[in-house]
Amino acid sequence: MSNDGVDNGKRRFLTLATSAVGAVGAVGVAVPFVKSWNPSAKAQAAGAPVEVSLDKLEVGQMVKVEWRGKPVFVVKRSDSVIEALKNTKHDLKDPTSEKFPEQQPAYVDKDVRSVRPDVLVLVGICTHLGCVPQHQKETEVDWGGGFFCPCHGSRFDLAGRVFSGVPASKNLEVPPYSYTSDSSIMIGVDEGAA
C-alpha cells in the first residue's frame, strides 16, 4: 500500500486536535464528579458547632436547639433542683454514669452531669428507641421533674439520668460543649479544645 497523496502534516494536526478535544471533554466530566465528593453546604452546616446564649434563659426554663440533626436540650436549673439531684441516686439505674461512660464527656461533673451545676446540656433523644422526651418541670410532676418519654414511659431526672423500672437502659447523652463566656455555650466543641 502506498502513502502517495497522504498529507502527514494534516494527519498529525487532526490527531492532535482530536486528542485535545477529548482531553477537554474528560476534564469537563471529571470536575463535577470530583466536586460531588465534597459535602454540601447543608451537610457542613449540620455538623457545625451551635452557639447558645444563656442570657435570657430563666431558672426552670428549657431551650431546644438542633445540632447534627439531633435535638439538644439546654436547661437552667435552680439551687433546689441541684440539691435534690443528690437525693435521687437510689432511684436511678446509673447514677454516676459508670456503666456507660461514653454517654458524657470526661470533663463534666458526674453527679450533675454538666460543666456548671446550674446549666444542663443533653441530647434530647431517648436511649430506648429514639423518641424525643418532654421536659417536665419539678413543679409539674411528683417525681422531681426531668424528662418523660411519651413513647414507652421512660423517665430521666434533671441531670438526664434514667430511673429504674423503665424501658430505657442508658442515661441521656451529654454532647461535647464548652463555655465561650459566662452567658454563652458552644455545642459541638469539647471544653479542652475551646
Beta strands, then each sheet from edge to edge (+ up, - down):
strand 1: 50-53
strand 2: 62-67
strand 3: 70-76
strand 4: 119-123
strand 5: 134-136
strand 6: 146-148
strand 7: 155-156
strand 8: 177-181
strand 9: 184-187
sheet 1: 1+ 9- 8+
sheet 2: 2+ 3- 4+
sheet 3: 5+ 6- 7+
end
